[in-house]
Amino acid sequence: MPQTHDAIAVVDFGGQYAHLIATKVREHRVRADILQPEDPIDRFAGYSGVILSGSPSLSAHDEDGDYTKALYELPVPILGFCFGHQEMAKHYGGRVIHGGQEWGHTKLVLTGEHPLFAGQPQEQVVWMSHFDSVEALGAGFREGGYTVADDGAIHHNAVILDDQRRRYGFQFHPEVDDTQFGDQMIRNFVLEICGCRPSWTMARYKDEQIAAIRQAVGDRSVFLLVSGGVDSTVAAALFGAALPAGRLRLLHVDTGLMRKNESRQVIDALSELGLGEALHFVDASQTFLRALSGVTDPETKRAIIGKTFVDVFTAQAAELGISDHLLGQGTIYPDTIESGGSKRSHTIKTHHNRVAVIEEMIAAGKVIEPLVELYKVEVRQLGEALGLSHDLVWRHPFPGPGLGVRLLCTPAPDDQTQADADSLSGEAQAIANQFGLQAQVLPVRSVGVKADIRSYEHPVMLSGTSDWQRLQAASSLIFKTVRGINRSIWCIAPPKTSAVRARAAGVTALRLDRLREADQIVTDALRRHRLYEKIWQCPTVFVPLSVGDQGEELCVVRPVLSERAMTAKAAELPPAVAEELGHQLSEVPGVGIVAIDLTSKPPGTIEWE
C-alpha cells in the first residue's frame, strides 16, 4: 500500500489488461499497484485514484457479485475500461446488453471537451474488443463519445462521464498501443483528474527489486537458467547485483533449438558481464531431440521442452551439489498471461517456464522470478538501469523453447483438414477478388488469439500484388468475414504449381539446421538494411507444406512492431528487402515457398506454432 497519495490502484478484472494499465501509469512516473476485485475495501485506502480493467472472460451482462462493490463508494476518481466501464455503468443504474460487438480499430467521436481528452482531436482511432455494450445510462452520467462503424452505424456510450462523482468509463482500451491517444488519456486521468505527482522511476524499481531478492533468498542461493535472451540476461544481472559472490549459479543449456552459433555468443556475453565464474554450460541437444521425436501438437511440444529443461536443471544441480538452491527464472508478464496464469486469463500457449512441474515448484516456494510483473519494454529499461550494453538489451526477443516453436510440426495429412482449407479458400477468394488478389487457405493450423482466447486455425496465403495497403485491407476483411482463419501471409516467392499439400513432419536435426540457416539470412538482411532496431521481433518459421517437387517447407518471415508483446502489428519491409529475402530464402534446401506474415496480434500470436 502506498505511503502517499501519488499512486493508482488498478483493479485486475482481466490479467494482461491490468498489468498493461499499470505499465502505462508508470510511464508517467506514477506508482501503480495491482489489486484484486475481491480485495477488502481497506486495501484501497491511500490511493488517489482507481482504474477498473477490462476482462477477456467476464461479461457485465451476467450477474457477478464476486467483487468488492464498496470500491464505488471511495472518495477518489474511478475510471473503467471495457468490462470495468460496463460494470460501472451497471452499478449506477445503467443498462448493459449482450450485443453491439466491436473488434479492432474503431473511430471514436467525442461529443464535447473534457479534461480527460485535453489536447486531443474530436475524432480519433481507438481499439475495441467487446461483446457487451452500455445501452442506457443511470442518473448523473452523460455520453462523452460514440463510435462509428465502417458501415456508418453509431454505437453510443463509448465514453461515459459523471463529473460530480468523478466516475468515468471508456468502452475501448486506452492502455493498448493501437488506441491513438490512449497514453494521453491515461496521463490526463492520473495527473490532472487524480492529481498524482510523478515520482516513480526504473532506478527506484531496480533498488526495490534488489532488496526484495535479498529478503526472498535469505541465506539460500539461486540457480538461474539463462538462455542469453533479454529477459534471462537482465535477470542474471539483477541477481548478480543482489547476491554476494558464490550465491548465484548460472546454467546455459544448448537445447539444439538455438539460433546459429548462439550458445557461443551467450557464453561470451555473460563472461563480459563478469558472470563467467558463475556460469555452467551443458550441451543437451540430443536429450531434447529425443524427447521431441514424433511430437506434433504445439502445447505438447511446449510441455516437453519445459519438463526437459527442469530435468536437465535438476541433474546439473545434483552434479554440482546445489540441489537446495532456488530456481531463478527470467519470466515476464506476457509469459504468465498467455499461459493462463492469471485468475481471469485464458491459456493461449503454455510457456516453458509455466509447465506443470514449474508450477509445482512455484507452489512449493522453490522459484524466484524478479521480472514477473514486467513487460519487455520495462525489462529493457531495467537492463539499462543495471548498465547492460545496448546490443544485449535491444536484441530481438527469442522464446525459451527457441526454434522448437518456430518449426511447425504436423501429423500425417488428413482429408478433413484439406477439405476445410479448400472450403475456406472459396470464401477467402470471394473477398480477395474485391482487391484483385489470389487467396489460398493452407491445409495446416497454427495458434492465434481471438477475443483474448486461444484459436487454432488456418492461414490464408495472398498473392497478386506487392501493395502493402491492399494486402492489409484484404486480410482485415477476411479476418472479419471468414471464420476459421487467424493468419494472413503474402507469398513473395511463389511456387510454379498451386498443388500445396500438408506433409507429416516433426522436430528433426535436419529441419532445425535448415531453419537456422534461414533465420540467419533474415537477421543478416535486417542488419544490413538497418532495419534490425526498427523492427521489434522477426521470427523465421518453417511450415511443413510440400509444393510438388519444388520443396517441402513454407518459410514465413514474421516482422512485427510492438512494445509489450500483448499486441503487435506486422512491419512492412521495403519492397527491395522483401524481394531479396524471397530470392535468398528460396535457395535454402527444402524451401519451396517464401512468405511474409501480414497478421497483427490479435488475431495471430507473434510466434507461429
C-alpha positions, 0 to 999 in steps of 0.5 A, spaced: 500 500 500 502 506 498 505 511 503 502 517 499 497 519 495 501 519 488 499 512 486 493 508 482 490 502 484 488 498 478 483 493 479 485 486 475 478 484 472 482 481 466 490 479 467 494 482 461 489 488 461 491 490 468 498 489 468 498 493 461 494 499 465 499 499 470 505 499 465 502 505 462 501 509 469 508 508 470 510 511 464 508 517 467 512 516 473 506 514 477 506 508 482 501 503 480 499 497 484 495 491 482 489 489 486 484 484 486 476 485 485 475 481 491 480 485 495 477 488 502 475 495 501 481 497 506 486 495 501 484 501 497 485 506 502 491 511 500 490 511 493 488 517 489 485 514 484 482 507 481 482 504 474 477 498 473 480 493 467 477 490 462 476 482 462 477 477 456 472 472 460 467 476 464 461 479 461 457 485 465 451 482 462 451 476 467 450 477 474 457 477 478 457 479 485 464 476 486 467 483 487 468 488 492 462 493 490 464 498 496 470 500 491 464 505 488 463 508 494 471 511 495 472 518 495 477 518 489 476 518 481 474 511 478 475 510 471 473 503 467 475 500 461 471 495 457 468 490 462 470 495 468 466 501 464 460 496 463 460 494 470 460 501 472 455 503 468 451 497 471 452 499 478 449 506 477 443 504 474 445 503 467 443 498 462 448 493 459 446 488 453 449 482 450 450 485 443 453 491 439 460 487 438 466 491 436 473 488 434 479 492 432 480 499 430 474 503 431 473 511 430 471 514 436 467 521 436 467 525 442 461 529 443 464 535 447 471 537 451 473 534 457 479 534 461 480 527 460 481 528 452 485 535 453 489 536 447 486 531 443 482 531 436 474 530 436 475 524 432 480 519 433 482 511 432 481 507 438 481 499 439 475 495 441 474 488 443 467 487 446 461 483 446 457 487 451 455 494 450 452 500 455 445 501 452 442 506 457 445 510 462 443 511 470 442 518 473 448 523 473 452 520 467 452 523 460 455 520 453 462 523 452 463 519 445 460 514 440 463 510 435 462 509 428 462 503 424 465 502 417 458 501 415 456 508 418 452 505 424 453 509 431 454 505 437 453 510 443 456 510 450 463 509 448 465 514 453 461 515 459 462 521 464 459 523 471 463 529 473 460 530 480 462 523 482 468 523 478 466 516 475 468 515 468 468 509 463 471 508 456 468 502 452 475 501 448 482 500 451 486 506 452 492 502 455 493 498 448 498 501 443 493 501 437 488 506 441 491 513 438 491 517 444 490 512 449 497 514 453 494 521 453 488 519 456 491 515 461 496 521 463 490 526 463 486 521 468 492 520 473 495 527 473 490 532 472 483 528 474 487 524 480 492 529 481 498 524 482 505 527 482 510 523 478 515 520 482 516 513 480 522 511 476 526 504 473 532 506 478 527 506 484 524 499 481 531 496 480 533 498 488 526 495 490 527 489 486 534 488 489 532 488 496 526 484 495 531 478 492 535 479 498 529 478 503 526 472 498 533 468 498 535 469 505 541 465 506 539 460 500 542 461 493 539 461 486 540 457 480 538 461 474 537 458 467 539 463 462 538 462 455 542 469 453 535 472 451 533 479 454 529 477 459 534 471 462 540 476 461 537 482 465 535 477 470 542 474 471 544 481 472 539 483 477 541 477 481 548 478 480 547 485 483 543 482 489 547 476 491 554 476 494 559 472 490 558 464 490 550 465 491 548 465 484 549 459 479 548 460 472 546 454 467 546 455 459 543 449 456 544 448 448 537 445 447 539 444 439 533 449 438 538 455 438 539 460 433 546 459 429 552 459 433 548 462 439 550 458 445 557 461 443 555 468 443 551 467 450 557 464 453 561 470 451 556 475 453 555 473 460 563 472 461 563 480 459 558 481 464 563 478 469 558 472 470 563 467 467 565 464 474 558 463 475 556 460 469 555 452 467 554 450 460 551 443 458 550 441 451 543 437 451 541 437 444 540 430 443 536 429 450 531 434 447 531 431 440 529 425 443 524 427 447 521 431 441 521 425 436 514 424 433 511 430 437 506 434 433 501 438 437 504 445 439 502 445 447 505 438 447 511 440 444 511 446 449 510 441 455 516 437 453 521 442 452 519 445 459 519 438 463 526 437 459 529 443 461 527 442 469 530 435 468 536 437 465 536 443 471 535 438 476 541 433 474 546 439 473 544 441 480 545 434 483 552 434 479 554 440 482 551 439 489 546 445 489 540 441 489 537 446 495 538 452 491 532 456 488 530 456 481 531 463 478 527 464 472 527 470 467 519 470 466 515 476 464 508 478 464 506 476 457 509 469 459 504 468 465 498 471 461 498 467 455 499 461 459 493 462 463 496 464 469 492 469 471 485 468 475 481 471 469 486 469 463 485 464 458 491 459 456 493 461 449 500 457 449 503 454 455 510 457 456 516 453 458 517 456 464 509 455 466 509 447 465 506 443 470 512 441 474 514 449 474 508 450 477 509 445 482 515 448 484 512 455 484 507 452 489 512 449 493 516 456 494 522 453 490 522 459 484 524 466 484 522 470 478 524 478 479 521 480 472 514 477 473 510 483 473 514 486 467 513 487 460 519 487 455 519 494 454 520 495 462 525 489 462 529 493 457 529 499 461 531 495 467 537 492 463 539 499 462 538 501 469 543 495 471 548 498 465 547 492 460 550 494 453 545 496 448 546 490 443 544 485 449 538 489 451 535 491 444 536 484 441 530 481 438 526 477 443 527 469 442 522 464 446 525 459 451 523 453 447 527 457 441 526 454 434 522 448 437 516 453 436 518 456 430 518 449 426 511 447 425 510 440 426 504 436 423 501 429 423 500 425 417 495 429 412 488 428 413 482 429 408 478 433 413 483 438 414 484 439 406 477 439 405 476 445 410 482 449 407 479 448 400 472 450 403 475 456 406 479 458 400 472 459 396 470 464 401 477 467 402 477 468 394 470 471 394 473 477 398 480 477 395 477 478 388 474 485 391 482 487 391 484 483 385 488 478 389 489 470 389 487 467 396 489 460 398 487 457 405 493 452 407 491 445 409 495 446 416 493 450 423 497 454 427 495 458 434 492 465 434 488 469 439 481 471 438 477 475 443 483 474 448 482 466 447 486 461 444 484 459 436 487 454 432 486 455 425 488 456 418 492 461 414 490 464 408 496 465 403 495 472 398 498 473 392 497 478 386 500 484 388 506 487 392 501 493 395 502 493 402 495 497 403 491 492 399 494 486 402 492 489 409 485 491 407 484 484 404 486 480 410 482 485 415 476 483 411 477 476 411 479 476 418 472 479 419 468 475 414 471 468 414 471 464 420 476 459 421 482 463 419 487 467 424 493 468 419 494 472 413 501 471 409 503 474 402 507 469 398 513 473 395 516 467 392 511 463 389 511 456 387 510 454 379 504 449 381 498 451 386 498 443 388 500 445 396 499 439 400 500 438 408 506 433 409 507 429 416 513 432 419 516 433 426 522 436 430 528 433 426 536 435 426 535 436 419 529 441 419 532 445 425 539 446 421 535 448 415 531 453 419 537 456 422 540 457 416 534 461 414 533 465 420 540 467 419 539 470 412 533 474 415 537 477 421 543 478 416 538 482 411 535 486 417 542 488 419 544 490 413 538 494 411 538 497 418 532 495 419 534 490 425 532 496 431 526 498 427 523 492 427 521 489 434 521 481 433 522 477 426 521 470 427 523 465 421 518 459 421 518 453 417 511 450 415 511 443 413 507 444 406 510 440 400 509 444 393 510 438 388 517 437 387 519 444 388 520 443 396 517 441 402 517 447 407 513 454 407 518 459 410 514 465 413 518 471 415 514 474 421 516 482 422 512 485 427 512 492 431 510 492 438 512 494 445 509 489 450 508 483 446 500 483 448 499 486 441 503 487 435 502 489 428 506 486 422 512 491 419 512 492 412 519 491 409 521 495 403 519 492 397 527 491 395 528 487 402 522 483 401 524 481 394 531 479 396 529 475 402 524 471 397 530 470 392 535 468 398 530 464 402 528 460 396 535 457 395 535 454 402 534 446 401 527 444 402 524 451 401 519 451 396 515 457 398 517 464 401 512 468 405 511 474 409 506 474 415 501 480 414 497 478 421 497 483 427 496 480 434 490 479 435 488 475 431 495 471 430 500 470 436 507 473 434 510 466 434 507 461 429 506 454 432 
